[in-house]
Amino acid sequence: MLSDGAILRDRYYVLLAKKMLQEEELKKVCKLAQIKIDDNEKKDFLGKLNQVFNWIEQLSKIDVSQVDINDLSDMKTTSERTDEPHMDNTREELLSNTKFKKFDMFCVPKVVE
Protein backbone atom coordinates (compact mmCIF):
# COMPACT_ATOMS: atom_id res chain seq x y z
CA MET A 1 0.00 0.00 0.00
CA LEU A 2 1.39 3.37 -0.98
CA SER A 3 1.41 6.22 1.49
CA ASP A 4 -0.37 9.48 0.71
CA GLY A 5 3.00 11.17 0.23
CA ALA A 6 4.11 8.59 -2.34
CA ILE A 7 0.83 8.92 -4.24
CA LEU A 8 1.07 12.72 -4.27
CA ARG A 9 4.73 12.56 -5.34
CA ASP A 10 3.91 10.13 -8.16
CA ARG A 11 1.01 12.28 -9.32
CA TYR A 12 3.25 15.35 -9.25
CA TYR A 13 5.87 13.68 -11.46
CA VAL A 14 3.23 12.43 -13.89
CA LEU A 15 1.68 15.90 -14.11
CA LEU A 16 5.12 17.46 -14.48
CA ALA A 17 6.08 15.00 -17.19
CA LYS A 18 2.89 15.53 -19.20
CA LYS A 19 3.33 19.29 -19.16
CA MET A 20 5.27 20.86 -21.98
CA LEU A 21 7.03 24.14 -21.26
CA GLN A 22 6.07 27.19 -23.26
CA GLU A 23 8.28 30.22 -23.94
CA GLU A 24 6.61 32.31 -21.21
CA GLU A 25 7.34 29.61 -18.61
CA LEU A 26 10.90 29.29 -19.90
CA LYS A 27 11.43 33.00 -19.24
CA LYS A 28 10.28 32.53 -15.62
CA VAL A 29 12.54 29.50 -15.12
CA CYS A 30 15.53 31.35 -16.57
CA LYS A 31 14.88 34.35 -14.34
CA LEU A 32 14.63 32.16 -11.23
CA ALA A 33 17.76 30.20 -12.15
CA GLN A 34 19.58 33.38 -13.20
CA ILE A 35 20.30 31.96 -16.65
CA LYS A 36 20.62 34.28 -19.62
CA ILE A 37 19.47 32.75 -22.91
CA ASP A 38 19.54 34.48 -26.27
CA ASP A 39 16.40 34.48 -28.39
CA ASN A 40 18.02 32.19 -30.95
CA GLU A 41 18.87 29.64 -28.18
CA LYS A 42 15.36 29.55 -26.69
CA LYS A 43 13.90 26.97 -29.09
CA ASP A 44 16.85 24.61 -28.64
CA PHE A 45 16.78 24.96 -24.85
CA LEU A 46 13.00 24.55 -24.78
CA GLY A 47 13.25 21.37 -26.85
CA LYS A 48 15.87 19.91 -24.52
CA LEU A 49 13.80 20.68 -21.41
CA ASN A 50 10.70 19.15 -22.94
CA GLN A 51 12.76 16.08 -23.84
CA VAL A 52 13.69 15.74 -20.15
CA PHE A 53 9.99 15.92 -19.26
CA ASN A 54 9.30 13.15 -21.79
CA TRP A 55 11.98 11.00 -20.12
CA ILE A 56 10.37 11.62 -16.73
CA GLU A 57 7.05 10.47 -18.18
CA GLN A 58 8.66 7.28 -19.51
CA LEU A 59 10.27 6.60 -16.12
CA SER A 60 6.97 7.11 -14.32
CA LYS A 61 5.45 4.27 -16.38
CA ILE A 62 7.92 1.68 -15.03
CA ASP A 63 6.33 -0.74 -12.57
CA VAL A 64 8.46 -0.85 -9.44
CA SER A 65 5.77 -2.16 -7.12
CA GLN A 66 7.57 -5.52 -6.74
CA VAL A 67 10.93 -3.93 -5.88
CA ASP A 68 11.85 -4.06 -2.21
CA ILE A 69 13.93 -0.98 -1.49
CA ASN A 70 15.18 -2.48 1.77
CA ASP A 71 16.66 -5.58 0.13
CA LEU A 72 20.41 -5.06 -0.03
CA SER A 73 21.38 -8.70 -0.50
CA ASP A 74 22.64 -8.18 -4.05
CA MET A 75 25.10 -5.48 -3.02
CA LYS A 76 28.67 -6.65 -2.78
CA THR A 77 30.86 -5.52 0.05
CA THR A 78 33.18 -2.69 -0.85
CA SER A 79 36.81 -2.77 0.01
CA GLU A 80 37.70 -0.14 2.54
CA ARG A 81 40.85 1.88 2.61
CA THR A 82 42.39 3.65 5.53
CA ASP A 83 41.58 7.30 5.76
CA GLU A 84 44.87 9.13 5.91
CA PRO A 85 44.98 12.92 5.84
CA HIS A 86 47.22 14.47 3.21
CA MET A 87 47.57 17.87 1.60
CA ASP A 88 47.19 17.79 -2.18
CA ASN A 89 47.14 21.51 -2.92
CA THR A 90 48.19 24.56 -1.03
CA ARG A 91 45.92 27.54 -0.59
CA GLU A 92 48.10 29.56 -2.95
CA GLU A 93 47.86 26.91 -5.68
CA LEU A 94 44.08 26.78 -5.40
CA LEU A 95 43.65 30.55 -5.36
CA SER A 96 45.94 30.94 -8.38
CA ASN A 97 43.09 29.57 -10.55
CA THR A 98 40.80 32.54 -9.96
CA LYS A 99 40.94 36.27 -10.37
CA PHE A 100 38.12 36.75 -7.83
CA LYS A 101 39.75 36.45 -4.42
CA LYS A 102 39.86 38.51 -1.26
CA PHE A 103 41.49 37.83 2.12
CA ASP A 104 42.88 34.50 0.84
CA MET A 105 39.38 33.24 -0.04
CA PHE A 106 37.31 32.80 -3.19
CA CYS A 107 34.81 35.56 -3.95
CA VAL A 108 31.48 34.38 -5.34
CA PRO A 109 28.52 36.38 -6.62
CA LYS A 110 25.72 37.17 -4.23
CA VAL A 111 22.92 34.61 -4.64
CA VAL A 112 20.23 35.77 -2.22
CA GLU A 113 18.99 39.30 -2.66
N, C-alpha and C positions, 0 to 999 in steps of 0.2 A: 504494500500500500504506500503510495506516495504521500508525502507531507504536503500541506498547503503551500509552503515555501517552494518546494520542488515544482509543484504544478504551476504556480505563478511564474517561476523562473523559466520553465519550459515554454509557457505561453508567451512570455516576453520575447524569448529568442525566436520563436516562430513568427510573431508579429514583426519583429525587427527584420527578420530574414525576408519576409514577403514584401516589405516596404522598399521601394526604390527611391533613392535620393533625387531630388530635383535641384536645379541651380540655386534657388533661393535658400534651401536648406544647406547646401554646400557652402554658401557665403557665411551662414551662421556658424557652421562647424569650423571653418577656417578662422573666423574671428575669435572663437573660443579657444582654439588650439594655437592661435597666434602664428598662422601659416599664411604666407603671401603667395597667391597663385595668379599668374597672368591669365588674361581672358583666353588666350590660345591654348593654355594648359588645362582649362576647366573641363572640357569634354573628356580628355584623356583621364584626368583624375577622377571624374564622376563615373566613368566606365569601370575603372579599377575598384572604386569603392562598392559599386553595385555588384561587381563580380564577387567581392568578399561576402556581401549579403547573400548572394546565391549559394556560396559554399556553406555558409551558416545554415541555410535552409536544407541543403543536402545532408549536413551532419545531424540536423534535428530529426531527420527521418530514420536514422539508424536505431534499431531496437537494441537497447542495452538493459532491458528489464531482467535478463537472466545473468547479468554480470554482478558478481559479488565484489564490491569495492574493498571489503575487508580481507579478502583472500590473497595472501602474499606468498603462497606456497611456491609459485613459479619463479619468484625472484631468487637469483643466486646471491650468495654472500659476496660482498665486495672486499677486496684486500685493503687493509688499512695500512697507512704509513704513519710514521711518527711525525708529529707536528713540531718542527724545529724552526724557531724564529731566525730570519736572516734578512738582511737589508739588500734589496735588489738595486734600488735607485736612491740617489740622494735628493734632498729637497731642491738643490740647485739644478740638477739634471731634469727633474720633472718640471720645474718652473721655466726652464729654458725653452719649452715647447709652446709657450704662450706669450702674447704681448700684453695681455690683460692680467696684471698682477699688482698687488699692493700689500705691504707689510709681510712679505714672504708667503702670500696666499694667492690662490686664484680668485679673480674677480668674475662674477657671473651677472647677467642681466637680472633686473628685478622682475620677479614673476607675479607676485601678488601686489595689486594696486590698492 
